[in-house]
Amino acid sequence: MKKFQKIAVLLLAVILVVIAGCSTGKPPKEALQAAMTKTSQADSYAIKMSIGLDELEIPQDAAMQGDAAATAAIVGMIKDASITVDAVHQKDPMRTDLNMEIVIPGDMEMKLTVPMILTEETLYVKVPQIPMLPLPETITGKFIKIDLKELAKQQGAAELDTAAQQKLVKELGEVLLKHFDEKTYFSKPKAEDADLPADMKADQVVVFEINESNYPQTVDTIVNEVLPEVLNVLLANEASLKSLQLEKADIEKFKTDLETNKTEIVDTLKNDVKINTLKATAAISDGYLSYQAAKLNITASDKESGQNVKFGIHYDVTYSDIGKAPKFENEIPTDAITLDELTTMFQTPTGL
């Protein structure tokens, strides 16, 4: 199932792209194509993003089974956690610098700040100071250098092909856009009526929403139309499958199982899953995405046990400095520690 979870994550990512992609003066579907193309061609941009976990609940008896007990402990820690990211991206040569701050609230609030630098072939991660977990001075504050090609080999995945992934996301976006009806899911409120940041000026605002009235139609659309076509797109992109660590045979089996159990899947989603909130807002300026925000809250019920799984999350992203010369705070580190060197430090007494 882990492999198919990746499909679901990828599908959700594309849905969020669809939600955010509409631009000025055009119907949402047409505007999506223009906005996606224009944004993908931007030479650089900066973003500020925040993500908050609003609700996370799993059945207690399931949490006590095997490894799930550890999962339950983690759930208790990260509920109400928030993540903020400041990032600067450059297309050519490819580089993204970001500072990620993770805040876990509670009686002993924990705050971690993790700077990262991503290039075409390498990821640099700065080791943060972690409360209650003192690390050697030889490590704290240093950048860890991760060779992405080598990491892919170790995990049995193909090397990340950025062009192939962009092509895949574009094709999946087209599939989703084709099947989600404009009148049913999209609306275009005035900028002054939308919940945008106070200083945000937008040429157009687009809202995508799944609610109680259109959810049954959404299930039928996804199971009967979207998923089969998404699986066909995945099967036609073997390079992307490898980078996602998905096997063609598994996708084909998933496709067969979907067709065989379609009625049961539809009934389960309609009767046992409830979308309390799924709403996303996108602001468009000069044809580019300038702001997006989304809120998702769902409940899945098990009628036999009477227990529920609940999940709620929200995020917002502000884009700026599109096309301007990027300003990177850090130089590419020349004294970074490799993963092998890091392992050696922890294995030897002098490293501790």
C-alpha positions as CSV (number, residue, x, y, z in Angstrom):
1,M,0.0,0.0,0.0
2,K,2.9,2.4,0.6
3,K,3.5,2.5,-3.2
4,F,-0.1,3.4,-3.8
5,Q,0.1,6.1,-1.1
6,K,2.7,7.8,-3.3
7,I,0.1,7.8,-6.1
8,A,-2.4,9.5,-3.8
9,V,0.2,12.1,-2.6
10,L,1.1,12.8,-6.2
11,L,-2.6,13.1,-7.2
12,L,-3.2,15.5,-4.3
13,A,-0.2,17.6,-5.3
14,V,-1.6,17.9,-8.8
15,I,-5.0,18.8,-7.5
16,L,-3.5,21.6,-5.5
17,V,-1.7,22.8,-8.7
18,V,-5.1,22.7,-10.5
19,I,-6.7,24.6,-7.7
20,A,-4.0,27.3,-7.8
21,G,-3.6,27.7,-11.5
22,C,-6.2,30.1,-12.8
23,S,-5.4,33.6,-14.1
24,T,-7.0,36.9,-15.1
25,G,-9.8,37.3,-17.5
26,K,-10.2,33.7,-18.6
27,P,-12.4,30.8,-17.6
28,P,-10.7,28.6,-14.9
29,K,-9.8,25.7,-17.2
30,E,-8.2,28.0,-19.9
31,A,-6.6,30.2,-17.3
32,L,-5.0,27.1,-15.6
33,Q,-3.1,26.2,-18.7
34,A,-1.8,29.8,-19.1
35,A,-0.9,30.2,-15.5
36,M,0.9,26.8,-15.2
37,T,2.9,27.6,-18.3
38,K,3.9,31.1,-17.3
39,T,4.8,30.1,-13.8
40,S,6.9,27.1,-14.9
41,Q,8.8,29.4,-17.2
42,A,9.7,31.9,-14.5
43,D,13.5,32.3,-14.0
44,S,13.2,32.8,-10.3
45,Y,10.9,33.6,-7.4
46,A,10.7,33.7,-3.6
47,I,8.0,32.1,-1.5
48,K,6.8,32.3,2.1
49,M,4.8,29.3,3.2
50,S,3.2,28.1,6.4
51,I,1.6,24.7,7.1
52,G,-0.4,23.8,10.1
53,L,-1.7,20.5,11.3
54,D,-5.1,21.2,12.8
55,E,-6.3,17.8,13.6
56,L,-4.9,14.3,13.7
57,E,-6.7,11.4,15.3
58,I,-6.3,7.6,14.9
59,P,-8.2,4.8,16.7
60,Q,-6.6,4.0,20.1
61,D,-6.7,0.2,19.7
62,A,-5.1,0.5,16.2
63,A,-2.4,2.8,17.7
64,M,-1.5,0.1,20.3
65,Q,-0.8,-2.6,17.7
66,G,2.9,-3.2,16.7
67,D,4.7,-0.2,15.4
68,A,1.5,1.9,15.5
69,A,2.2,2.6,19.2
70,A,5.2,4.6,18.2
71,T,3.1,6.3,15.6
72,A,0.5,7.2,18.2
73,A,3.3,8.8,20.3
74,I,4.4,10.9,17.4
75,V,0.8,11.9,16.6
76,G,0.5,13.3,20.1
77,M,3.7,15.3,19.6
78,I,3.0,16.8,16.2
79,K,-0.7,17.6,16.6
80,D,-1.0,21.4,16.3
81,A,2.5,21.6,15.0
82,S,3.3,24.3,12.5
83,I,5.9,24.6,9.7
84,T,7.0,27.8,8.1
85,V,9.3,28.0,5.1
86,D,11.1,30.9,3.4
87,A,12.6,30.0,0.1
88,V,14.3,31.4,-3.0
89,H,14.3,29.5,-6.2
90,Q,16.4,29.9,-9.4
91,K,15.7,28.0,-12.5
92,D,19.1,28.0,-14.3
93,P,21.4,26.9,-12.8
94,M,18.9,25.2,-10.6
95,R,19.1,26.2,-7.0
96,T,16.7,26.5,-4.1
97,D,17.6,27.9,-0.7
98,L,15.1,27.6,2.1
99,N,14.9,28.0,5.8
100,M,12.4,25.7,7.5
101,E,11.1,26.3,11.0
102,I,9.2,23.6,12.8
103,V,7.3,24.5,16.0
104,I,5.9,21.7,18.2
105,P,3.7,23.4,20.9
106,G,3.1,22.1,24.4
107,D,4.4,22.5,27.9
108,M,7.9,22.2,26.6
109,E,7.6,23.9,23.2
110,M,10.2,22.8,20.7
111,K,11.4,25.0,17.8
112,L,13.8,23.8,15.1
113,T,15.2,25.9,12.3
114,V,16.7,23.9,9.4
115,P,18.5,25.8,6.5
116,M,18.7,23.8,3.3
117,I,20.3,24.3,-0.2
118,L,19.2,22.2,-3.1
119,T,21.0,22.1,-6.4
120,E,20.6,19.9,-9.4
121,E,22.6,17.0,-7.9
122,T,23.1,17.9,-4.2
123,L,21.1,18.6,-1.1
124,Y,22.8,20.5,1.8
125,V,21.1,20.4,5.2
126,K,22.4,22.4,8.1
127,V,22.4,20.4,11.4
128,P,20.2,22.4,13.9
129,Q,20.6,22.6,17.6
130,I,18.0,20.2,19.0
131,P,16.7,20.9,22.5
132,M,17.3,18.0,24.9
133,L,19.5,16.3,22.3
134,P,23.0,17.8,22.5
135,L,25.1,17.0,19.5
136,P,28.9,17.2,19.1
137,E,30.3,20.6,18.3
138,T,31.9,19.1,15.3
139,I,28.4,18.5,13.8
140,T,26.1,21.3,15.1
141,G,26.0,24.2,12.7
142,K,27.6,22.2,9.9
143,F,26.0,21.4,6.5
144,I,25.5,17.8,5.7
145,K,26.1,17.1,2.0
146,I,23.7,14.5,0.4
147,D,24.5,13.3,-3.2
148,L,21.0,12.9,-4.7
149,K,22.2,10.4,-7.4
150,E,23.9,8.2,-4.8
151,L,20.9,8.4,-2.5
152,A,18.6,7.3,-5.4
153,K,20.8,4.3,-6.0
154,Q,20.8,3.3,-2.4
155,Q,17.0,3.5,-2.3
156,G,16.6,1.6,-5.5
157,A,15.1,4.6,-7.3
158,A,15.9,6.1,-10.6
159,E,17.7,9.4,-10.7
160,L,15.3,12.3,-10.4
161,D,14.5,13.6,-13.9
162,T,13.1,17.1,-13.3
163,A,11.9,17.5,-16.9
164,A,10.1,14.1,-16.8
165,Q,8.5,15.0,-13.5
166,Q,7.3,18.4,-14.8
167,K,5.9,16.6,-17.9
168,L,4.1,14.1,-15.6
169,V,2.6,16.8,-13.4
170,K,1.4,18.7,-16.4
171,E,-0.3,15.7,-17.9
172,L,-1.9,14.7,-14.6
173,G,-3.1,18.3,-14.2
174,E,-4.7,18.2,-17.6
175,V,-6.5,15.0,-16.7
176,L,-7.9,16.5,-13.5
177,L,-8.9,19.7,-15.1
178,K,-10.8,18.0,-17.8
179,H,-13.0,16.1,-15.4
180,F,-13.7,18.7,-12.7
181,D,-16.7,20.8,-13.9
182,E,-16.2,24.5,-13.7
183,K,-19.7,25.4,-12.5
184,T,-19.7,22.7,-9.8
185,Y,-16.3,23.3,-8.2
186,F,-15.0,26.8,-9.2
187,S,-16.0,30.3,-8.2
188,K,-14.5,33.7,-8.9
189,P,-15.1,36.0,-5.9
190,K,-13.9,39.6,-6.0
191,A,-10.5,40.2,-4.5
192,E,-12.0,42.4,-1.8
193,D,-14.4,39.6,-0.8
194,A,-11.7,36.9,-0.6
195,D,-9.7,36.2,2.5
196,L,-6.4,37.4,1.2
197,P,-3.5,39.0,3.1
198,A,-4.1,42.6,3.8
199,D,-1.4,43.9,1.4
200,M,-2.2,41.4,-1.4
201,K,-3.4,42.9,-4.7
202,A,-4.8,40.4,-7.1
203,D,-6.2,40.7,-10.6
204,Q,-8.3,37.6,-10.1
205,V,-9.2,35.2,-7.3
206,V,-10.4,31.7,-7.9
207,V,-11.9,29.4,-5.3
208,F,-12.1,25.6,-5.6
209,E,-14.4,23.8,-3.2
210,I,-15.6,20.3,-2.5
211,N,-18.6,20.3,-0.1
212,E,-21.5,18.2,1.1
213,S,-23.5,18.9,-2.0
214,N,-20.9,18.0,-4.6
215,Y,-19.0,15.3,-2.7
216,P,-21.0,12.3,-4.1
217,Q,-20.4,13.6,-7.6
218,T,-16.8,14.0,-6.8
219,V,-16.4,10.4,-5.7
220,D,-18.1,9.2,-8.9
221,T,-15.8,11.5,-11.0
222,I,-12.6,10.4,-9.3
223,V,-13.2,6.7,-9.3
224,N,-14.9,6.3,-12.7
225,E,-13.0,8.9,-14.7
226,V,-10.0,10.5,-13.1
227,L,-8.3,7.5,-11.5
228,P,-8.4,5.2,-14.6
229,E,-6.9,8.0,-16.7
230,V,-4.3,8.9,-14.1
231,L,-3.2,5.3,-14.0
232,N,-2.9,5.3,-17.8
233,V,-0.7,8.4,-17.7
234,L,1.5,6.8,-15.0
235,L,1.9,3.7,-17.1
236,A,3.0,5.8,-20.1
237,N,5.7,7.5,-18.0
238,E,8.0,4.7,-17.0
239,A,10.9,7.1,-16.2
240,S,8.7,8.9,-13.6
241,L,7.5,5.5,-12.2
242,K,11.1,4.6,-11.4
243,S,11.9,7.9,-9.7
244,L,8.7,7.3,-7.6
245,Q,9.8,3.7,-6.8
246,L,6.6,2.4,-8.4
247,E,6.6,-0.8,-10.5
248,K,4.6,-0.9,-13.8
249,A,3.2,-4.3,-12.7
250,D,1.9,-2.9,-9.5
251,I,0.1,0.0,-11.3
252,E,-1.4,-2.5,-13.7
253,K,-2.7,-4.6,-10.8
254,F,-4.0,-1.5,-9.1
255,K,-5.9,-0.7,-12.3
256,T,-7.4,-4.2,-12.5
257,D,-8.4,-4.1,-8.8
258,L,-10.0,-0.7,-9.2
259,E,-12.1,-1.9,-12.1
260,T,-13.1,-5.1,-10.2
261,N,-14.0,-3.4,-7.0
262,K,-15.2,-0.1,-8.3
263,T,-18.7,-0.4,-6.8
264,E,-17.4,-1.2,-3.4
265,I,-14.9,1.6,-3.5
266,V,-17.5,4.1,-4.5
267,D,-19.9,3.0,-1.7
268,T,-17.1,3.1,0.9
269,L,-16.0,6.6,-0.1
270,K,-19.5,7.9,-0.1
271,N,-20.7,6.3,3.1
272,D,-17.5,6.0,5.3
273,V,-15.5,9.1,4.3
274,K,-16.7,12.7,5.0
275,I,-15.0,15.8,3.7
276,N,-15.8,18.4,6.4
277,T,-13.8,21.0,4.5
278,L,-11.9,21.1,1.3
279,K,-11.5,24.7,0.1
280,A,-8.6,26.4,-1.7
281,T,-8.2,30.0,-2.8
282,A,-5.7,31.3,-5.4
283,A,-4.8,34.8,-6.2
284,I,-3.4,35.7,-9.6
285,S,-1.4,38.8,-10.5
286,D,0.0,39.5,-14.0
287,G,-0.7,35.9,-15.0
288,Y,1.4,34.5,-12.2
289,L,0.3,32.8,-9.0
290,S,0.8,35.3,-6.2
291,Y,-0.9,33.6,-3.3
292,Q,-2.6,30.4,-2.5
293,A,-4.2,28.9,0.6
294,A,-6.1,25.7,1.3
295,K,-7.8,24.0,4.2
296,L,-8.6,20.3,4.3
297,N,-10.5,18.4,7.1
298,I,-11.7,14.8,6.6
299,T,-13.2,12.0,8.7
300,A,-13.1,8.3,7.8
301,S,-15.3,6.0,9.8
302,D,-15.2,2.2,10.5
303,K,-18.8,1.2,11.0
304,E,-17.9,-2.2,12.5
305,S,-15.7,-0.7,15.3
306,G,-17.4,2.6,15.5
307,Q,-14.0,4.4,15.4
308,N,-12.9,7.3,13.3
309,V,-9.7,8.6,11.7
310,K,-9.6,12.4,11.5
311,F,-7.1,14.6,9.6
312,G,-7.1,18.4,9.3
313,I,-4.4,20.6,7.7
314,H,-4.1,24.1,6.3
315,Y,-1.5,26.0,4.4
316,D,-0.8,29.3,2.7
317,V,1.9,30.4,0.2
318,T,2.8,33.9,-0.9
319,Y,5.0,34.3,-4.1
320,S,7.1,37.4,-4.7
321,D,10.1,38.6,-6.7
322,I,9.1,36.6,-9.7
323,G,11.7,37.0,-12.4
324,K,14.0,39.1,-10.3
325,A,17.7,38.3,-9.6
326,P,17.6,35.9,-6.6
327,K,19.2,36.8,-3.4
328,F,20.8,33.7,-1.7
329,E,21.8,34.2,2.0
330,N,24.4,31.4,2.0
331,E,27.3,30.4,-0.2
332,I,27.5,26.8,-1.3
333,P,29.4,25.2,1.7
334,T,32.9,24.0,0.9
335,D,33.3,22.3,4.3
336,A,30.2,20.2,4.3
337,I,30.2,16.8,5.9
338,T,29.2,13.8,3.8
339,L,26.8,11.2,5.2
340,D,29.6,8.7,5.4
341,E,31.7,11.1,7.5
342,L,28.7,11.8,9.7
343,T,28.2,8.1,10.4
344,T,31.9,7.8,11.3
345,M,31.6,10.7,13.7
346,F,28.8,8.9,15.6
347,Q,30.6,5.6,15.6
348,T,33.9,6.8,17.1
349,P,34.4,8.1,20.7
350,T,36.1,11.2,19.5
351,G,33.0,12.1,17.5
352,L,31.0,12.1,20.7
